[in-house]
Amino acid sequence: MASHPPEAEGVIAPNALAITIVVMLATFMQVLDSTIANVALPHMQASLGAAADTITWVLTSYIAASAIATPLTGWLADKFGRRKLFIAAISGFVITSMMCGTAQSLNQMVAFRMMQGASGAFLVPLGQAFLLDAYPRSLHGKAMAWWGVGVMVGPVMGPLLGGWLTDNFEWRWVFYVNLPVGGLTLLGALAFLRETPVAHRRFDMFGFVSLSIALLAFQVMLDRGQQIDWFESWEVRIEAILAAAAFWVFGVHTYAKGDGILNMALIRDRNCATGFVFIFIVGMMMVATTALLPPMLQGLFGYPVLTTGMVLAPRGLGTMIGMMLMGQIVGKVDPRFLLLCGLTMTGTSMFWMSQFSPQMDMQPVIFSGLLQGFGLGFMFVPLNTIAFATLPPAFRTDAASFYSLLRNIGGSIGVSIVIGTLARQVQVAHADIGSALTPMTVPFAEGNMTQALGPGGDTVMSALNAAVTAQAAMVGYIDVFRMLMWLTVAVLPLMLFLRPPARQAQPIDDEAAHMVMD
């Protein structure tokens, strides 16, 4: 049995604005840390004495621990209360952030990052549940708009803030920055959040262990696959088999048990289940483009780190504007239409990005990012609103935890897919361009070209190879952007499974919800 929310469905909670600010700060802090350390990895590598292929454990340990801990949110919230769990999570996140900043070896850093990821895993789903409880259903759109600012802008701001802190101070400050934000959030939580009643709920150990094994094996496979040539390696094959088997066991167990760590009532709710699929794909698109653009702008376009962050910042601005606008109109317009508008804008921005060239100025990057951010804002708010519209309050914490989990898994899969696709397409393009260098196209492309060119042969050949490599890389990026564009088109049929707004106004009452759970 899940806990009841503290507020009645048609009443705005006291201090609702303060609760919103507290939740936004916690969400922003947790999501920010998933990307802020990326740009500091080269500096950490030298300081911690790590190798190039092991320093990435700083990122993967955080993601893996967060993924494993997220499904525990609902059970822990029922056992101890949401407020207590939220306060403990903030405190743990701040303490482990300081520990990360003081790490002296890679082993210490990985251990501290795992504790940090596990502590922060509860902040996003608990924050979402607090907001849904603080506002009546008619205002859920506005509440989700504010909450979404932290979720969507955090990954965009991470590289920019991390680069600035690393350049002006040192890499340890990407963790120390959590102290003032976390301290303010903790004070706000102590002052304004209200406790929920605790409830007896048996812990589904078998479901948790099987899901944890699946997530851990899957995450390791994604992280290691690109380095060891994916399924050409037995390591990746074993990890894939283990992940698939564990997911299958978890699915069968969940279906048979009904009220395990993933309650089947969430899957039976058509809007909630469709929202799970939607947020998984949105996570793929959001994180994938974030991973692609910085190396492209720095490696091919020659932008410095700080300039790259400034060029990408309008994407976050567009997301914020889109969400604020959605907060005002989401209750007045069919959310499915707003989702369609968001997908259209996101797909259009991907098409625009597929026309990029190193010879252009920064304006197309800025405007396409602004449009993409605007489209993501249009998708995120109505999606959050419609996904929870038909759920009873008793299910909110569980639903929010898996919603957050699927967004993170989607982001991990998205990064792996686009990086792998990029590497393959670059190789293909390099071979195609190289094969076009014939005596008919390049006069010296026969025999010993270096010798034929004389004393400057080495320099000319190096420049030619660099030009071919750069062109092949650009072709690879264009192919990936075009693939993401078609992904937005493939998502469109999912809207047919969402219930129309007229049916959203008839939520299941709490008594019926507990009958389902019992």
C-alpha positions as CSV (number, residue, x, y, z in Angstrom):
1,M,0.0,0.0,0.0
2,A,1.3,3.4,-0.9
3,S,1.1,6.6,1.2
4,H,-1.5,9.2,0.8
5,P,-0.6,12.7,-0.3
6,P,-0.9,15.4,2.4
7,E,-3.2,17.6,0.4
8,A,-6.7,17.3,-0.9
9,E,-7.0,17.0,-4.7
10,G,-8.7,20.3,-5.3
11,V,-6.7,22.5,-2.9
12,I,-3.5,24.3,-3.3
13,A,-1.1,23.4,-0.5
14,P,0.1,26.1,1.9
15,N,3.5,27.5,0.8
16,A,3.1,26.0,-2.7
17,L,5.4,28.5,-4.2
18,A,8.1,27.7,-1.6
19,I,7.7,24.0,-2.2
20,T,8.1,24.6,-6.0
21,I,11.4,26.5,-5.4
22,V,12.7,23.8,-3.1
23,V,11.8,21.0,-5.6
24,M,13.3,23.0,-8.5
25,L,16.6,23.5,-6.7
26,A,16.9,19.8,-5.7
27,T,16.0,18.7,-9.2
28,F,18.5,21.1,-10.9
29,M,21.3,20.1,-8.5
30,Q,20.8,16.4,-9.1
31,V,20.4,16.5,-12.9
32,L,23.2,19.0,-13.2
33,D,25.7,16.6,-11.7
34,S,25.0,14.0,-14.4
35,T,26.8,16.2,-16.9
36,I,28.8,18.9,-15.0
37,A,31.8,16.6,-14.5
38,N,32.1,15.6,-18.2
39,V,34.3,18.6,-19.2
40,A,36.5,18.1,-16.1
41,L,37.5,14.5,-16.9
42,P,40.9,15.3,-18.5
43,H,41.9,17.3,-15.5
44,M,40.7,14.6,-13.1
45,Q,42.6,12.0,-15.1
46,A,45.9,13.6,-14.4
47,S,45.1,14.5,-10.8
48,L,43.8,11.0,-9.9
49,G,46.4,9.1,-11.9
50,A,43.8,7.3,-14.0
51,A,44.0,6.0,-17.5
52,A,42.0,7.3,-20.5
53,D,39.7,4.2,-20.5
54,T,39.1,4.2,-16.7
55,I,38.5,7.8,-16.0
56,T,35.0,7.4,-17.5
57,W,34.1,5.3,-14.5
58,V,33.6,8.7,-12.8
59,L,30.5,9.2,-15.0
60,T,29.3,5.6,-15.2
61,S,29.5,4.9,-11.5
62,Y,27.2,7.8,-10.8
63,I,24.7,6.8,-13.6
64,A,24.7,3.1,-12.5
65,A,24.2,3.8,-8.8
66,S,21.4,6.3,-9.6
67,A,19.6,3.8,-11.9
68,I,19.8,1.0,-9.3
69,A,18.6,3.2,-6.4
70,T,15.7,5.0,-8.3
71,P,13.2,2.1,-8.1
72,L,13.6,2.1,-4.3
73,T,12.0,5.5,-4.0
74,G,8.4,4.4,-3.6
75,W,9.1,1.7,-1.0
76,L,11.4,4.0,1.1
77,A,8.9,6.9,0.9
78,D,6.2,4.6,2.3
79,K,8.4,3.2,5.0
80,F,9.9,6.5,6.3
81,G,7.8,9.2,4.7
82,R,8.5,11.4,1.7
83,R,9.8,14.4,3.7
84,K,12.3,12.3,5.8
85,L,13.6,10.6,2.6
86,F,13.9,13.9,0.7
87,I,15.8,15.5,3.5
88,A,18.1,12.5,3.9
89,A,18.7,12.4,0.1
90,I,19.7,16.1,0.1
91,S,22.0,15.7,3.0
92,G,23.6,12.6,1.6
93,F,24.0,14.3,-1.8
94,V,25.8,17.3,-0.4
95,I,28.0,15.2,1.9
96,T,29.1,12.9,-0.9
97,S,29.6,15.8,-3.2
98,M,32.2,17.2,-0.8
99,M,33.7,13.8,-0.5
100,C,34.1,13.7,-4.3
101,G,35.8,17.0,-4.2
102,T,38.4,15.7,-1.8
103,A,39.1,12.4,-3.6
104,Q,42.8,11.6,-4.0
105,S,42.5,8.4,-6.1
106,L,40.3,6.9,-8.8
107,N,39.0,4.3,-6.4
108,Q,37.9,6.9,-3.9
109,M,36.3,9.0,-6.6
110,V,34.3,6.0,-8.0
111,A,33.2,5.0,-4.5
112,F,32.1,8.5,-3.6
113,R,30.4,9.0,-7.0
114,M,28.4,5.8,-6.4
115,M,27.2,7.1,-3.0
116,Q,26.4,10.5,-4.6
117,G,24.4,8.9,-7.4
118,A,22.5,6.7,-4.9
119,S,21.7,9.7,-2.7
120,G,20.5,11.9,-5.5
121,A,18.4,9.2,-7.2
122,F,15.5,10.0,-4.9
123,L,15.4,13.7,-5.4
124,V,13.8,13.9,-8.9
125,P,10.9,11.5,-8.3
126,L,10.2,12.7,-4.8
127,G,10.2,16.3,-6.0
128,Q,7.8,15.5,-8.8
129,A,5.4,13.8,-6.3
130,F,5.6,16.7,-3.9
131,L,4.6,19.1,-6.7
132,L,1.7,17.0,-7.9
133,D,0.4,16.8,-4.3
134,A,0.8,20.6,-3.7
135,Y,-1.4,21.6,-6.6
136,P,-4.8,20.5,-7.8
137,R,-5.0,18.7,-11.2
138,S,-6.1,21.8,-13.0
139,L,-2.7,23.4,-12.1
140,H,-0.5,20.3,-12.7
141,G,0.6,21.7,-16.0
142,K,2.1,24.8,-14.5
143,A,3.7,22.8,-11.7
144,M,5.3,20.4,-14.1
145,A,6.5,23.4,-16.2
146,W,8.5,24.8,-13.2
147,W,9.7,21.3,-12.2
148,G,10.8,20.6,-15.8
149,V,13.1,23.6,-15.9
150,G,15.5,21.8,-13.6
151,V,15.2,18.5,-15.4
152,M,15.7,19.9,-18.9
153,V,18.0,22.9,-18.4
154,G,20.4,21.0,-16.0
155,P,22.1,18.8,-18.6
156,V,22.5,21.9,-20.9
157,M,24.0,24.1,-18.1
158,G,26.3,21.3,-16.8
159,P,29.0,21.4,-19.5
160,L,29.0,25.3,-19.5
161,L,29.2,25.6,-15.7
162,G,31.7,22.7,-15.4
163,G,34.0,24.3,-18.0
164,W,33.9,27.7,-16.4
165,L,34.6,26.3,-12.9
166,T,37.5,24.1,-14.2
167,D,39.0,26.9,-16.2
168,N,38.8,29.5,-13.5
169,F,39.3,27.4,-10.4
170,E,40.0,23.6,-10.5
171,W,38.0,20.5,-11.3
172,R,37.1,19.9,-7.6
173,W,34.8,22.9,-7.7
174,V,32.4,21.1,-10.0
175,F,31.5,19.1,-6.8
176,Y,31.9,21.9,-4.2
177,V,29.4,24.0,-6.0
178,N,26.7,21.7,-4.6
179,L,27.3,22.9,-1.1
180,P,25.5,26.3,-1.2
181,V,22.7,25.0,-3.5
182,G,22.2,21.9,-1.4
183,G,22.3,23.9,1.9
184,L,19.6,26.2,0.7
185,T,17.5,23.3,-0.6
186,L,17.9,21.5,2.8
187,L,16.7,24.6,4.7
188,G,13.7,25.0,2.4
189,A,12.8,21.3,2.8
190,L,12.9,21.5,6.6
191,A,10.8,24.7,6.6
192,F,8.1,24.0,4.0
193,L,7.7,20.3,3.1
194,R,5.0,18.4,5.0
195,E,5.4,14.7,5.9
196,T,3.2,12.0,4.4
197,P,1.8,9.1,6.5
198,V,4.0,6.0,6.6
199,A,2.5,2.7,5.5
200,H,3.5,-1.0,5.8
201,R,4.7,-2.3,2.5
202,R,6.7,-5.4,2.0
203,F,9.9,-5.0,0.2
204,D,10.1,-6.8,-3.1
205,M,13.7,-8.1,-2.8
206,F,13.5,-10.5,-5.7
207,G,12.2,-7.8,-8.0
208,F,14.8,-5.3,-6.8
209,V,17.7,-7.7,-7.2
210,S,16.7,-8.8,-10.7
211,L,16.1,-5.2,-11.9
212,S,19.4,-4.1,-10.4
213,I,21.4,-6.8,-12.1
214,A,19.7,-5.9,-15.4
215,L,20.4,-2.2,-15.1
216,L,24.0,-2.7,-14.0
217,A,24.8,-5.2,-16.7
218,F,23.1,-3.0,-19.3
219,Q,24.9,0.1,-18.2
220,V,28.3,-1.6,-18.2
221,M,27.6,-2.9,-21.7
222,L,26.7,0.5,-23.0
223,D,29.8,2.1,-21.4
224,R,32.3,-0.6,-22.5
225,G,30.8,-1.4,-25.9
226,Q,32.3,1.4,-28.0
227,Q,35.8,0.7,-26.5
228,I,35.8,-3.0,-27.2
229,D,33.9,-3.1,-30.6
230,W,30.5,-4.1,-29.2
231,F,29.4,-7.6,-30.0
232,E,32.7,-8.6,-31.4
233,S,33.8,-8.9,-27.7
234,W,32.7,-11.7,-25.5
235,E,32.5,-9.3,-22.6
236,V,29.7,-7.4,-24.3
237,R,27.9,-10.6,-25.3
238,I,27.9,-11.8,-21.7
239,E,26.7,-8.5,-20.4
240,A,23.9,-8.3,-23.0
241,I,22.8,-11.9,-22.2
242,L,22.9,-11.2,-18.4
243,A,20.9,-7.9,-18.9
244,A,18.3,-9.6,-21.1
245,A,17.9,-12.6,-18.8
246,A,17.5,-10.3,-15.7
247,F,15.0,-8.0,-17.5
248,W,13.0,-11.1,-18.5
249,V,13.0,-12.5,-15.0
250,F,12.0,-9.1,-13.6
251,G,9.1,-8.8,-16.1
252,V,7.8,-12.2,-15.4
253,H,8.1,-11.6,-11.6
254,T,6.4,-8.2,-11.9
255,Y,3.5,-9.6,-13.9
256,A,3.0,-12.6,-11.5
257,K,3.3,-10.6,-8.3
258,G,1.3,-7.6,-9.5
259,D,2.2,-5.2,-6.6
260,G,6.0,-5.6,-6.6
261,I,8.6,-2.9,-6.9
262,L,6.9,-2.0,-10.2
263,N,3.1,-2.1,-9.6
264,M,1.2,-3.5,-12.6
265,A,-1.4,-0.8,-12.0
266,L,1.0,1.6,-13.6
267,I,1.3,-0.5,-16.7
268,R,-2.4,-1.0,-17.0
269,D,-3.0,2.7,-17.0
270,R,-2.7,3.5,-20.7
271,N,-1.6,7.1,-20.2
272,C,1.1,6.2,-17.7
273,A,2.4,3.3,-19.8
274,T,2.5,5.4,-22.9
275,G,4.2,8.2,-20.9
276,F,6.9,5.8,-19.9
277,V,7.7,5.0,-23.6
278,F,7.5,8.7,-24.5
279,I,9.9,9.9,-21.8
280,F,12.3,7.1,-22.7
281,I,12.5,8.4,-26.2
282,V,12.6,12.1,-25.2
283,G,15.5,11.2,-22.9
284,M,17.3,9.6,-25.9
285,M,16.9,12.8,-28.0
286,M,17.7,15.2,-25.2
287,V,20.9,13.6,-24.0
288,A,22.1,12.4,-27.4
289,T,22.2,15.9,-28.9
290,T,23.9,17.2,-25.8
291,A,26.6,14.6,-26.2
292,L,27.1,15.2,-29.9
293,L,27.3,19.0,-30.2
294,P,30.2,19.9,-27.9
295,P,32.8,17.6,-29.6
296,M,31.5,18.7,-33.0
297,L,31.8,22.4,-32.3
298,Q,35.2,22.0,-30.6
299,G,36.8,19.4,-32.9
300,L,35.4,20.5,-36.3
301,F,34.3,24.1,-35.9
302,G,37.3,25.0,-33.7
303,Y,35.3,26.7,-30.9
304,P,36.9,27.1,-27.5
305,V,35.3,25.4,-24.5
306,L,33.6,28.6,-23.2
307,T,32.4,29.6,-26.6
308,T,30.9,26.2,-27.1
309,G,29.0,26.5,-23.9
310,M,27.7,30.0,-24.9
311,V,26.6,28.8,-28.3
312,L,24.7,25.9,-26.8
313,A,23.1,27.9,-24.0
314,P,20.2,29.1,-26.2
315,R,19.0,25.5,-26.2
316,G,18.4,25.7,-22.5
317,L,16.8,29.1,-22.9
318,G,14.4,27.8,-25.5
319,T,13.5,24.9,-23.2
320,M,12.8,27.3,-20.4
321,I,10.6,29.6,-22.6
322,G,8.8,26.6,-24.0
323,M,8.0,25.2,-20.5
324,M,6.8,28.6,-19.2
325,L,4.5,29.0,-22.1
326,M,3.2,25.5,-21.7
327,G,2.5,26.1,-18.1
328,Q,0.1,28.8,-19.1
329,I,-1.8,26.9,-21.9
330,V,-1.5,23.2,-21.2
331,G,-4.8,23.1,-19.3
332,K,-6.6,25.0,-22.1
333,V,-5.4,23.0,-25.2
334,D,-5.4,19.3,-25.9
335,P,-2.0,18.1,-24.6
336,R,-1.7,15.7,-27.5
337,F,-1.8,18.6,-29.9
338,L,1.0,20.3,-27.9
339,L,3.0,17.1,-28.0
340,L,2.6,17.1,-31.8
341,C,3.8,20.7,-32.0
342,G,6.8,19.8,-29.8
343,L,7.8,16.8,-31.9
344,T,7.4,18.8,-35.1
345,M,9.7,21.6,-33.8
346,T,12.3,19.0,-32.5
347,G,12.2,17.1,-35.8
348,T,12.6,20.4,-37.7
349,S,15.6,21.4,-35.6
350,M,17.2,17.9,-36.3
351,F,16.7,18.5,-40.0
352,W,18.3,21.9,-39.7
353,M,21.2,20.4,-37.9
354,S,21.7,17.8,-40.7
355,Q,22.6,20.8,-42.9
356,F,25.5,22.0,-40.7
357,S,28.9,22.7,-42.2
358,P,32.2,23.8,-40.7
359,Q,32.2,26.8,-43.1
360,M,29.0,28.4,-41.6
361,D,29.0,30.8,-38.7
362,M,27.4,30.2,-35.3
363,Q,23.9,31.5,-36.1
364,P,22.5,28.2,-37.4
365,V,23.8,26.4,-34.3
366,I,22.2,29.0,-32.0
367,F,18.8,29.1,-33.8
368,S,18.5,25.4,-34.3
369,G,19.3,24.9,-30.6
370,L,16.7,27.5,-29.6
371,L,14.1,25.8,-31.7
372,Q,15.0,22.3,-30.4
373,G,14.9,23.6,-26.8
374,F,11.5,25.2,-27.5
375,G,10.2,21.9,-28.9
376,L,11.5,19.9,-26.0
377,G,9.7,22.3,-23.6
378,F,6.5,21.8,-25.7
379,M,6.9,18.0,-25.3
380,F,8.0,17.8,-21.7
381,V,5.2,19.7,-19.9
382,P,2.2,18.2,-21.6
383,L,3.8,14.8,-21.4
384,N,4.3,15.0,-17.6
385,T,0.7,16.3,-17.3
386,I,-1.0,13.6,-19.4
387,A,1.1,10.7,-18.1
388,F,-0.1,11.3,-14.5
389,A,-3.5,12.6,-15.4
390,T,-5.4,9.3,-14.8
391,L,-3.3,8.0,-11.9
392,P,-4.6,8.1,-8.4
393,P,-2.4,10.0,-5.9
394,A,-1.5,6.8,-4.1
395,F,0.6,5.7,-7.2
396,R,2.5,9.0,-7.8
397,T,5.8,8.2,-6.0
398,D,6.2,4.8,-7.7
399,A,5.2,6.2,-11.1
400,A,7.5,9.2,-10.8
401,S,10.5,7.0,-9.8
402,F,10.1,4.8,-12.9
403,Y,9.4,7.8,-15.0
404,S,12.7,9.3,-13.9
405,L,14.5,5.9,-14.3
406,L,13.3,5.5,-17.9
407,R,14.4,9.0,-18.8
408,N,17.9,8.2,-17.5
409,I,18.0,4.8,-19.3
410,G,16.8,6.5,-22.5
411,G,19.6,9.0,-22.2
412,S,22.3,6.3,-21.7
413,I,21.0,4.3,-24.6
414,G,20.8,7.4,-26.8
415,V,24.4,8.4,-26.1
416,S,25.6,4.9,-26.9
417,I,23.6,4.6,-30.1
418,V,24.7,8.0,-31.5
419,I,28.3,7.6,-30.5
420,G,28.4,4.1,-32.1
421,T,26.6,5.2,-35.2
422,L,28.8,8.3,-35.5
423,A,32.0,6.1,-35.3
424,R,30.7,3.7,-38.0
425,Q,29.4,6.4,-40.3
426,V,32.8,8.3,-40.1
427,Q,34.6,5.1,-41.1
428,V,32.3,4.6,-44.0
429,A,32.5,8.2,-45.2
430,H,36.3,8.2,-44.8
431,A,36.6,5.1,-47.0
432,D,34.2,6.5,-49.6
433,I,36.0,9.9,-49.8
434,G,39.4,8.2,-49.9
435,S,38.3,5.9,-52.7
436,A,37.4,9.0,-54.7
437,L,41.0,10.3,-54.7
438,T,42.0,9.0,-58.1
439,P,44.4,10.4,-60.8
440,M,41.3,11.9,-62.4
441,T,40.4,13.9,-59.3
442,V,43.8,14.6,-57.8
443,P,46.7,14.7,-60.3
444,F,49.3,13.3,-57.9
445,A,47.0,10.4,-56.5
446,E,49.1,7.6,-58.0
447,G,52.4,5.9,-57.3
448,N,54.4,7.2,-54.3
449,M,52.5,10.5,-53.8
450,T,54.7,11.7,-51.0
451,Q,57.8,11.2,-53.2
452,A,56.1,12.7,-56.2
453,L,55.3,15.9,-54.3
454,G,59.0,16.5,-53.4
455,P,60.3,18.1,-50.2
456,G,56.8,19.3,-49.1
457,G,55.1,16.0,-49.7
458,D,54.7,15.0,-46.1
459,T,53.0,18.3,-45.3
460,V,50.7,18.2,-48.2
461,M,49.7,14.6,-47.5
462,S,49.1,15.4,-43.8
463,A,46.9,18.3,-44.8
464,L,45.0,16.2,-47.3
465,N,44.4,13.4,-44.8
466,A,43.2,15.9,-42.2
467,A,40.8,17.4,-44.7
468,V,39.4,14.0,-45.6
469,T,39.1,13.0,-41.9
470,A,37.3,16.3,-41.1
471,Q,34.9,15.9,-44.0
472,A,34.2,12.3,-43.1
473,A,33.5,13.4,-39.5
474,M,31.0,16.0,-40.7
475,V,29.3,13.5,-42.9
476,G,29.0,11.2,-39.8
477,Y,27.4,13.9,-37.7
478,I,25.0,14.8,-40.5
479,D,23.9,11.1,-40.7
480,V,23.3,10.9,-37.0
481,F,21.3,14.1,-36.9
482,R,19.2,12.8,-39.8
483,M,18.7,9.5,-37.8
484,L,17.4,11.5,-34.8
485,M,15.1,13.4,-37.1
486,W,13.5,10.2,-38.2
487,L,13.2,9.0,-34.6
488,T,10.9,12.0,-33.9
489,V,8.7,10.9,-36.8
490,A,8.6,7.3,-35.5
491,V,7.3,8.5,-32.1
492,L,4.2,10.1,-33.6
493,P,2.0,7.0,-33.6
494,L,2.3,6.7,-29.8
495,M,0.0,9.7,-29.4
496,L,-2.9,7.4,-30.6
497,F,-2.6,5.5,-27.3
498,L,-3.1,8.6,-25.1
499,R,-6.5,9.2,-23.6
500,P,-8.3,12.4,-24.6
501,P,-8.4,15.2,-22.0
502,A,-12.1,14.6,-21.3
503,R,-11.3,11.3,-19.7
504,Q,-8.4,12.7,-17.8
505,A,-10.8,14.6,-15.5
506,Q,-12.1,11.3,-14.0
507,P,-9.2,10.0,-11.9
508,I,-9.5,6.8,-9.9
509,D,-10.4,7.6,-6.4
510,D,-8.1,6.6,-3.5
511,E,-10.4,3.8,-2.3
512,A,-10.3,2.1,-5.7
513,A,-6.5,2.6,-5.9
514,H,-6.0,0.8,-2.6
515,M,-8.3,-2.0,-3.9
516,V,-6.0,-2.4,-6.9
517,M,-2.9,-2.4,-4.8
518,D,-4.3,-4.8,-2.2
